[in-house]
Amino acid sequence: MNTEFNGLVSRRGLLRTGAGLLLTTALPPLPGHAAGSNEYRIAAAPARARLAGDSRPETDVWAYNGTIPGSLVRLRQGEPARLVVENRLDQETTVHWHGIRLPNAMDGVPGLTQPPIKPGGSFVYEFTPPDAGTFWYHPHANSLDQLGRGLAGPVIVEEREPVAVDRDLLWFLTDWRLTDEGGIASGFGNRMEAAMSGRVGNTVTLNGRLSEAEPVRAGERIRLRLVNGSLARIMALRFEGHRPLIVAIDGQPCDPHEPEGSRILLGPAMRIDVMLYMQGAPGRRYGVIDDFYDGLSYPVTQLAYDEQRALREHPLDAPLELSRNPLPEPDLAAAERHDLTLQGGMMSGMGGMQGGGMMHGMMGMGGGAAWAINGMSMTGDGHAGMEPALTFQRGRSIILMLRNETAWWHPMHLHGHSLAVLSRNGRPVSHRQWQDTVLMAPKDIVEVAFVADNPGDWMLHCHVMDHQMAGLMTVLRVA
Ligand SMILES: [Cu+2]
């Protein structure tokens, strides 16, 4: 595959510092956040970060409130939130609150839902999160550069009644393409990559640092919130010696289940919450391995058990199923059906795709687009006057058949709604799972359903950022 690795991914023996530990365990308070309130100030600005450890040069990044990942936004389910975003970059930006069902005007798509925030300007996002769970925030302007240079942060919407765990941890995973000097490699928007796997990097950080080990204790129950904040890297995580149970996908609780083949498949922009019973032995270490790309497996980190005896001898005897969120149940018998077909990219076998794989002149808005949905390419980040591919009457139940006719993987993200995943390649999907980002393998056909209850123009796009920029995007209108 189109992936390079340098020495950074093989571990250098760095140990986590106290600061790293704090981020995974206590999650520090936010600057500009009054304790107990749902109000935050978030500034997007240039910063420097030690992504690859103390022995490596710092990296010039763009960051929310100066940290990688951006500071944690912790909200409460059903309580109004107010998020003041300041733009201290030298270019326009917006913030998209990924996965949160909110009013269209708060969705952060430039041109489509709000004017972009000018350098020196600010925008106040106000919404009441209906769903508890693990979400994240990132720009929706110049997305490839802005996300690729570090602008991303986690959002946790707390349940009214939390499930019993010893610790609630968040691993924000980010893929970077770093140079030997520690800088972020140039070449964003490379057309060949855009028509293939996208900009997959060479360094994966956990909460903003290469991680050698994460401290755990035998016998504890950990809720682990996994976020893939990468531009393009798909991950398949194996926890050696452990049996993680998936309890939520994209913030939405599902029936607890073990991942297929013991690998947690995590596409860009996806979140998966797992429950982990720490069944390992005191003093031992167990790898957490990402082996998605053939022949390129590497350790994301290790679970490092301290020497203390087990906290308990048997798994905690308390329910681990999360309370369901108030999602409207689609009426499948009465639902409207529509097809959305993903086209293009290299090796698609489509006419006109030879000679570099670009679809010049084929479609609507994108000169030089590499991808299309139902024959139309919308390129960039979103802009005024994007015509909807489909219009739904508010309140209707909708079934979408997503057909991936390409030779590449695509995490398809719908704004403003969560999707009940009904079937994949004709086989029912169990576990009653809902997703806002549906990872599609080459040639996959995935059937999803939802109630079009949130009025407005909503983006549907691939979250491999190069793919979105190069045309794998459309708009769905709820009128
Ligand atoms: Cu894609």
Residues whose N, C-alpha, C, O or C-beta is under 5 A from the ligand:
A	BS01	CU	W409 H410 P411 C462 V464 H467
